[in-house]
Structures are given as structure tokens and as C-alpha cells.
């Protein structure tokens, strides 16, 4: 379940429990809109594969009263305690009689349904038990004929199982995180879905209209029918929180387009899948330049224990660690003011007490290090660092990843308009950044590239390759960043030529 009925806990134990169970409840204005879509075909049963607090059941009862129709409520729920919230939300034992306590994906119902509506659990892949991962992967292989990327969360498998159970001409409405349409698995997933089902519409939300303020995930709604695929789909952006227009549109079968709270356009399905179903239809120039023509991108350094390897200058001096094992570093995007890291900025950060040094031991045996380094590594062993998941993969455990100083950094996940950063301070970044290495090291080439990277048309294209999160945040992986389309006029105006082209 992606969202929370009121405001989600900001942190601590309660927020961690929500993350573990993936339970964030759907607000009424969204639930009633989604139910309105799935019952438009005149069905008599609504099925929710992740009942939780029962918001979709409650919405179905509300709409049934409004239209004078009886609706049977059925569903699945793996967490019996969640149903306690359903009763507190006003549902009766009769309302919940059709709910089975079971794992919907791995132990699905035997029937098929004309109306399926859900906010499936949003549990990121790294939080799933290995046994669960293996079982849902096997289900995916059986259904799709090949395995999805391991980063697909369990919400993706809820969608697949629900589609498998969707009756002919039945309707499905799912609200899910945007990574369902933006992750590395998305083209394969949606290629399979849209070859077998009709994608009626995708609903996105502006940051001001998000149904789930306080949740750092960008939600989308997908509306699908078990009918022959069509060449076009409706792409909508909701621009006002708690608008009634969304419910009117969905209840009308997507024909009522009155009002100004929904921006609706008809888009070719092939374009939508290529661009990313959550993204606006911004077409890159065919065969135009991409960033990978000019640079190589690597992620920043993953220490596995920043509290040990990331140091302030006073800490390093107190520990008497030699400079030969220390590298200037930047760890947090908020430590960078503006779009350039300079030596003065690094000194200012150090003066504020921010860590700007990375302990970077090589792989020599411990006894060959100076005494001060040996003592500090022994402290790391006392802390249990060699057993930490990432560090345990290194041989020896203290050998730090190595990165050449990059000319540019890229904010891995951020809300700033300027995401590329010029590195004039010789820092190596941690995983809050990507390292951007020009394919040529001539100063003229780097200056021209910098002009292109900081251009507004370039940063606007990030929506074509990034994964969107709450509050207009965008996350871009290394290979995706290399696919970033560059504006051809800007590249031409500065005379930037790809080293690959020069060899042709």
C-alpha cells in the first residue's frame, strides 16, 4: 500500500514499521475515483488484493449507495492486524466477510473478477526476505516467460497477479509508485502488459496535488481493461489536491473532461512506453546526441560505513592519520551550494565541522600500515564492520573503492534545478553523487561540455531518463544518465564534438 490516510509518521519506529509492511493507506478522494472506474462496466463484485484499512471497500459502499446498486466486497490481506483499522474506519464484519487472510501473490484466489482495485504493498526489493524474492521471481518467470530485474518491488507482482485474475472485459485500477513505469524492468513489464491488455489511462499528479504529502514517492494510477490492446491511451495530470473532477472523470468511463483540475491528452502507446508512462510526452530528437557520446558515468564511492570512513579534519588529526590515506570528499548534495565545488567551499565546510575527508586504505596487509592506521582499523573491527553486508564483500574489508577525480558530479537524487556540478576542488564523491568523466581531458572540451550540461534544455530532459519521486525529485542511475538526450542546437552552438565522431 503506497499511501497513508492522514499524515505518515515522520520517522522512528512507526515509520519503520510502515516501510517493513509497505502499508500506507489511500485517501478517500482517490479511492472513490478508482472504484468509480472499475465498476463502470456494471459489475456486481469489487475485489481488493490488499484490503488493509478497507478504504476501497468503504469507497465501494459509498458509490453503491449513490447509484443504487448492490456490490459484493471480496479481497485478500496478509496482515490480520490491518483489518482492525478497517473496522475502525466503519466497515462491519459483514463487509469484511469476503476477505481471506493470505498472501495474494503466492496464494491467489481461484476465481476471476470483473473489477479489481488496489493500492498494493510498496516494499522495496532490498527489504524482502530472500525466500519471498525467490518465489515471486519464479511466479514472474512462469507468467512472463523471463525474469524481471531483481529491483522490481512486490507491488509489481501484485499487478501481474491481478491482471492474471482479471476477467474478460474486466477493469483494473492500481495506484503505485512511479518506478513501476520508470525502473529498468519497466519496458519489459509494460511491453508484456500492453500486448495482452488495453491500457485505458495513466494518472499522474503535480507536486501540489499529490494524494500523499509527506511520502517521498511519486504516485501514479493505471487503468487497465482485459480487452484487445489499443494504439492510444489517455495520459492525465491531476493539478489540484482532493479535486472532485478526478472522480467524475473515472466514473464517466473517462469521457467527462469538464473542469480545469485534470490535464488530459491522448498519446500513442508506443511513445508512452518509450518515454515512460509517468512522463510527459517530450520527444527527444531521433538519432540526436546523448550524454554517453561525450562522457562515462560511474556511481560515487560506497563506503559501507560512513561513520567510520568519513572524517572531519580534527578527527583525522586527533587519530594521527597520514594524509596519504585521506582523500578530499563530498558526501551530501546539500553541502554543495550552487553548481561548482571549489577549494574555498571545501574549506568552509571543514570549518563548519562537516566531514570532507575519506579514509581510503589500500589492500596491503594490516601490519604494513603505520601504527595510527592499524589502531583505527582495529577499532573498526571492534565495531563489527567486517560483518556489515557491503564491507563483507571486500577483500580485505578495509580496502576502499577507488575513483579517479571526476570533472563533474551529478546529484543522484535531488530537487534542485541544476543537477550537474563542476568539480574544481579535486574531490571524490560518495554515493549521493554520480561521477561524470569526459571522454577527453582537454580544457576546451570540458568547458564546452560544461556549457551543455548546465543548460536548462539539458536539465529539462532529465525527466526522460530519471525515476520520479515525491516533491518533484528525480533519481537517475549511471546508465540512464548516459542515455540523457542533449539538445542538438546547444551542442552545435558551442561546437562540442563527440570523440567517437572524430574517429569516424
SEROGU-634350 format. One record per residue (C-alpha): residue number from 0; residue in one letter; x, y, z. Coordinates in steps of 0.02 Angstrom, whole numbers, plus 50000, padded with zeros to 5 digits. Each point is the difference from the previous one (the first is absolute). Layout:
<recs>
NUM|a|X|Y|Z
...
</recs>
This chain:
<recs>
0|x|50000|50000|50000
1|x|50077|50160|49942
2|x|49921|50136|50102
3|x|49938|50049|50171
4|x|49824|50055|50044
5|x|50056|50154|50096
6|x|50179|50057|50022
7|x|50131|49861|50009
8|x|50117|49990|50149
9|x|50152|50109|49966
10|x|50123|49870|50062
11|x|50048|49883|50139
12|x|49923|49834|50044
13|x|49825|50033|49929
14|x|50068|50054|49830
15|x|50116|49849|49995
16|x|49854|49882|50033
17|x|49907|50078|49854
18|x|50150|49974|49888
19|x|50019|49819|50052
20|x|49817|49960|49965
21|x|49981|50119|49854
22|x|49839|50066|50079
23|x|49953|50178|49952
24|x|49813|50026|49983
25|x|49908|50083|49855
26|x|49900|50162|50026
27|x|49813|49996|49965
28|x|50001|50116|49849
29|x|50120|49884|49910
30|x|49914|49838|50054
31|x|49828|50060|49943
32|x|50069|50052|49830
33|x|50085|49832|49972
34|x|49848|49900|50054
35|x|49895|50108|49884
36|x|50104|49943|49853
37|x|49997|49813|50038
38|x|49812|49990|50029
39|x|49958|50096|49841
40|x|49976|49834|49908
41|x|49851|49956|50110
42|x|50086|49867|50106
43|x|49927|49938|50163
44|x|50161|49956|50093
45|x|50153|50106|50044
46|x|50161|49909|50044
47|x|50144|50079|50097
48|x|50158|49893|50012
49|x|50071|50106|50142
50|x|49851|50052|50106
51|x|50096|50078|50145
52|x|49898|50138|50079
53|x|49858|49966|49879
54|x|49999|50169|49912
55|x|49946|49924|49834
56|x|49862|49900|50084
57|x|49940|50159|50083
58|x|50005|50091|49833
59|x|49904|49859|49915
60|x|49863|50009|50133
61|x|49988|50189|49977
62|x|49985|49988|49812
63|x|49878|49853|50009
64|x|49883|50107|50105
65|x|50016|50146|49878
66|x|49957|49896|49846
67|x|49877|49882|50084
68|x|50095|49841|49963
69|x|50049|49854|50112
70|x|50186|49959|49999
71|x|50081|49846|50075
72|x|50169|50033|50082
73|x|50139|49872|49988
74|x|50186|50007|50029
75|x|50163|49938|50074
76|x|50107|50065|50142
77|x|50159|49925|50070
78|x|50001|50100|50162
79|x|49850|49963|50113
80|x|50040|50152|50109
81|x|49970|50114|49852
82|x|49817|49947|49998
83|x|49981|50075|50174
84|x|50024|50168|49915
85|x|49863|49952|49877
86|x|49875|49975|50140
87|x|50053|50166|50079
88|x|49968|50079|49831
89|x|49818|49946|50010
90|x|49999|49834|49910
91|x|49898|49861|50076
92|x|50036|49816|50020
93|x|49879|49971|49857
94|x|50100|50118|49890
95|x|50160|49905|50038
96|x|49926|49825|49988
97|x|50069|49978|49825
98|x|50180|50039|50050
99|x|50122|49856|50011
100|x|50157|50013|50107
101|x|50128|49941|49876
102|x|50144|50050|49887
103|x|49915|50062|49843
104|x|50150|49977|49884
105|x|50054|49828|50058
106|x|49829|49932|50051
107|x|49874|50085|49885
108|x|49812|49970|49994
109|x|49936|49877|49872
110|x|49866|50109|49921
111|x|50009|50143|49875
112|x|49935|50175|50030
113|x|49918|50137|49898
114|x|50062|50140|50113
115|x|50169|50003|50089
116|x|50060|50152|50094
117|x|50154|50015|50110
118|x|50138|50097|50082
119|x|50123|49853|50012
120|x|50134|49991|50134
121|x|50149|50107|49955
122|x|50147|49902|50069
123|x|50166|50035|49915
124|x|50093|49850|49936
125|x|50141|50010|50129
126|x|49873|49983|50142
127|x|49925|49837|49935
128|x|50056|49834|50076
129|x|50106|49897|49881
130|x|49872|49859|49999
131|x|49862|50121|49949
132|x|50112|50073|49865
133|x|50032|49828|49929
134|x|49816|49952|50000
135|x|49935|50158|49918
136|x|50140|49992|49873
137|x|49947|49824|49954
138|x|49821|50060|49980
139|x|50059|50139|49886
140|x|50100|49880|49893
141|x|49851|49883|49983
142|x|49884|50141|49948
143|x|50115|50107|49892
144|x|50116|49866|49935
145|x|50151|50092|50071
146|x|50057|50074|50164
147|x|49974|50183|50043
148|x|50146|50099|50067
149|x|50028|49964|50184
150|x|49963|50181|50046
151|x|49815|49979|49962
152|x|49904|50019|50162
153|x|49858|49889|50056
154|x|49871|50127|49936
155|x|50051|49950|49823
156|x|49957|49818|50035
157|x|49833|50052|50076
158|x|49960|50085|49835
159|x|50049|49846|49899
160|x|49899|49882|50108
161|x|49849|50115|49995
162|x|50008|50010|49811
163|x|50006|49811|49993
164|x|49837|49997|50099
165|x|49912|50138|49903
166|x|49849|49932|49909
167|x|49963|50036|49817
168|x|49945|50182|49983
169|x|50041|50023|50183
170|x|50080|50161|50066
171|x|50150|50026|50112
172|x|50055|50158|50091
173|x|50166|49997|50094
174|x|50089|50143|50087
175|x|50187|49969|50010
176|x|50167|50089|50008
177|x|50064|50075|49838
178|x|50147|49879|49994
179|x|49874|49872|49936
180|x|50012|50091|49834
181|x|50177|50070|50015
182|x|50109|49861|50071
183|x|50121|49898|49896
184|x|49868|49863|49991
185|x|49864|50119|49936
186|x|50019|49977|49810
187|x|49991|49811|50016
188|x|49855|50008|50124
189|x|49893|50122|49902
190|x|50042|49921|49834
191|x|49926|49838|50066
192|x|49848|50084|50078
193|x|49953|50108|49851
194|x|50013|49855|49878
195|x|49865|49909|50098
196|x|49891|50133|50081
197|x|49930|50172|49959
198|x|50083|50141|50095
199|x|49859|50127|50013
200|x|50090|50136|50099
201|x|50141|50052|50113
202|x|49970|50133|50133
203|x|50147|50101|50068
204|x|50001|50141|50128
205|x|50084|50168|50014
206|x|50099|50022|50161
207|x|49865|50115|50072
208|x|49864|49872|49962
209|x|50086|49844|50068
210|x|49876|49888|50092
211|x|50137|49956|50125
212|x|50091|50154|50064
213|x|50147|49950|50108
214|x|50032|49837|49907
215|x|50159|50010|49897
216|x|49927|49901|49856
217|x|49918|50062|49841
218|x|49832|49911|49979
219|x|49913|49952|49838
220|x|49835|49916|49961
221|x|49987|49875|49857
222|x|49830|49955|49926
223|x|49998|49838|49900
224|x|49865|49894|49916
225|x|50009|49818|49951
226|x|49961|50043|49820
227|x|50097|50004|49837
228|x|50145|50125|50006
229|x|49976|50171|49921
230|x|50129|50113|49918
231|x|49964|50151|50111
232|x|49975|50032|50185
233|x|49947|50150|50104
234|x|50135|50086|50101
235|x|49938|50113|50139
236|x|50079|50114|50128
237|x|49897|50048|50152
238|x|50043|50177|50055
239|x|49891|50025|50154
240|x|49997|49903|50162
241|x|49832|49920|50045
242|x|49918|50053|49838
243|x|49829|49926|49959
244|x|50042|50005|49816
245|x|50106|49843|50012
246|x|49852|49901|50067
247|x|49883|50071|49869
248|x|50120|49956|49860
249|x|50027|49821|50058
250|x|49816|49968|50039
251|x|49954|50060|49825
252|x|50109|49869|49919
253|x|50132|50133|49962
254|x|49883|50105|49893
255|x|49960|50147|50116
256|x|50142|50123|49968
257|x|49917|50156|50072
258|x|50096|50103|50126
259|x|50179|50061|50014
260|x|50073|49885|50132
261|x|50050|49863|49877
262|x|50114|50023|49852
263|x|49956|49859|49878
264|x|50083|49954|49837
265|x|49988|49853|49881
266|x|50169|49922|49967
267|x|50065|49858|49892
268|x|50032|49847|50108
269|x|50169|49966|49919
270|x|50058|50177|50040
271|x|49937|49988|50178
272|x|50095|49840|50036
273|x|50158|50069|49920
274|x|49990|50166|50093
275|x|49939|49923|50162
276|x|49814|49993|50038
277|x|50017|50118|50148
278|x|50093|50131|49898
279|x|49928|50135|49888
280|x|50017|49976|49814
281|x|50167|50085|49973
282|x|50072|49924|49844
283|x|50189|49998|49982
284|x|50069|50031|49827
285|x|50023|49840|49902
286|x|50183|49950|49992
287|x|50046|50156|50099
288|x|50150|50009|50116
289|x|49993|49921|50172
290|x|50112|50029|50149
291|x|50085|49831|49979
292|x|50074|50064|49836
293|x|50108|50118|50102
294|x|50023|49926|50174
295|x|50010|49842|50105
296|x|49896|49993|50160
297|x|50038|49902|50159
298|x|49914|50005|50169
299|x|50087|50081|50147
300|x|50097|49904|50131
301|x|49901|49885|50115
302|x|50094|49990|50165
303|x|49882|49881|50088
304|x|50028|50098|50162
305|x|50007|50188|49981
306|x|50010|50018|50188
307|x|50172|49918|49994
308|x|50075|50048|49832
309|x|49933|50178|49985
310|x|50098|50121|50109
311|x|50019|50182|50046
312|x|50173|50077|50000
313|x|50005|50011|50192
314|x|49954|49815|50010
315|x|50136|49951|49878
316|x|50128|50106|50094
317|x|49949|49928|50168
318|x|50019|49824|49930
319|x|50167|50051|49922
320|x|49949|49926|49833
321|x|50127|50041|49862
322|x|49938|50102|49853
323|x|50054|49864|49878
324|x|49848|49899|50059
325|x|49878|50146|49994
326|x|49909|50066|49847
327|x|49898|50160|49986
328|x|49818|49951|49985
329|x|49823|50064|49994
330|x|49860|49894|50075
331|x|49837|50098|49996
332|x|49918|50097|49860
333|x|49946|50134|50123
334|x|50182|50035|50038
335|x|50017|50068|49823
336|x|49935|50178|49981
337|x|49983|50048|49818
338|x|50065|49897|49855
339|x|50187|49999|50035
340|x|50108|49923|50136
341|x|50152|50109|50034
342|x|50145|49985|50124
343|x|49927|50147|50096
344|x|49833|49910|50015
345|x|50088|49845|50065
346|x|50094|50102|50129
347|x|49838|50084|50054
348|x|49918|49831|50024
349|x|50147|49939|50103
350|x|49990|50157|50107
351|x|49816|49960|50033
352|x|50049|49827|50061
353|x|49938|49907|49847
354|x|50099|49843|49955
355|x|50103|50033|49844
356|x|50127|49858|50010
357|x|49982|49819|49947
358|x|50110|49870|50081
359|x|50058|49899|49850
360|x|50115|49855|50051
361|x|50067|49890|49863
362|x|50005|49810|50006
363|x|50169|49977|50085
364|x|50009|49887|50153
365|x|49955|50086|50163
366|x|50177|49987|50071
367|x|50069|50105|49858
368|x|49895|50153|50047
369|x|50067|50134|50118
370|x|49959|49975|50183
371|x|49861|50130|50003
372|x|49911|49918|49853
373|x|50018|49828|50077
374|x|49922|50062|50162
375|x|49853|50077|49909
376|x|49969|49844|49895
377|x|50002|49898|50160
378|x|49865|50117|50067
379|x|49900|49964|49842
380|x|50011|49814|50033
381|x|49940|50029|50178
382|x|49850|50091|49925
383|x|49959|49844|49900
384|x|50027|50084|49832
385|x|50071|49846|49912
386|x|49830|49916|50021
387|x|49898|50142|49924
388|x|49919|49944|49835
389|x|50093|50113|49878
390|x|50166|49997|50091
391|x|49997|49810|50017
392|x|50015|49989|49810
393|x|50168|50090|49998
394|x|50167|49912|50016
395|x|50072|50062|50115
396|x|49851|50082|50083
397|x|50084|50169|50019
398|x|50054|50020|49819
399|x|49906|50151|49935
400|x|49926|50016|49827
401|x|50105|50109|49886
402|x|49936|50139|49887
403|x|50101|50118|49892
404|x|49953|50180|50037
405|x|49852|50039|49883
406|x|49985|50164|49906
407|x|49814|50006|50039
408|x|49881|49929|50129
409|x|49816|49965|49981
410|x|49878|50005|50145
411|x|49934|49821|50007
412|x|49835|50049|50079
413|x|49947|50180|50021
414|x|49874|50138|49974
415|x|50120|50134|49939
416|x|49984|50067|49823
417|x|50189|49995|49974
418|x|50051|49820|50023
419|x|50171|50000|49919
420|x|50143|50068|50105
421|x|50173|50054|49943
422|x|50136|49925|50109
423|x|50141|50126|50021
424|x|50050|49938|50173
425|x|50066|49829|49949
426|x|49875|49905|50107
427|x|49943|49821|49979
428|x|49815|49986|50042
429|x|49905|49872|50099
430|x|49840|49917|49941
431|x|49896|50159|50012
432|x|50077|50042|49832
433|x|50047|49924|49835
434|x|50173|50026|49926
435|x|49998|50074|49825
436|x|50162|49973|49902
437|x|50024|50091|49833
438|x|50069|49889|49863
439|x|50131|50134|49965
440|x|50098|50098|50129
441|x|50040|50157|49899
442|x|49942|50157|50090
443|x|49908|50066|49847
444|x|49900|49839|49984
445|x|49956|50002|50186
446|x|49947|50183|49993
447|x|49885|49967|49851
448|x|49928|49847|50085
449|x|49967|50101|50158
450|x|49902|50128|49899
451|x|49890|49860|49933
452|x|49977|49914|50169
453|x|49941|50155|50090
454|x|49881|50055|49861
455|x|49815|49999|50051
456|x|49952|49897|49848
457|x|50120|49864|50056
458|x|49935|49994|50178
459|x|49821|50000|49934
460|x|50038|49837|49910
461|x|50041|49913|50165
462|x|49815|49956|50014
463|x|50026|49887|49848
464|x|50126|49888|50086
465|x|49974|50022|50187
466|x|49886|49917|50126
467|x|49881|50123|50082
468|x|49968|50012|50187
469|x|49898|50111|50113
470|x|50023|50188|49997
471|x|50062|50000|49819
472|x|50157|49905|50047
473|x|50086|49902|49861
474|x|50119|49855|50020
475|x|50112|49952|49855
476|x|50107|49843|49992
477|x|50172|50001|49914
478|x|49949|49912|49839
479|x|49840|50102|49989
480|x|50100|50161|50017
481|x|50107|49946|49853
482|x|49839|49988|49898
483|x|49953|50180|50041
484|x|49952|50088|49837
485|x|50100|50160|49973
486|x|49919|50146|49906
487|x|50076|49996|49827
488|x|50000|50190|49974
489|x|50092|50028|50164
490|x|50130|49868|49958
491|x|50023|50076|49827
492|x|50010|50180|50060
493|x|50149|49965|50114
494|x|50085|49890|49871
495|x|50004|49845|50111
496|x|50048|49846|49900
497|x|49995|49823|50065
498|x|50170|49913|50004
499|x|49913|49853|49918
500|x|49951|50109|49852
501|x|50179|50061|49982
502|x|50057|49821|49972
503|x|49873|49969|49860
</recs>
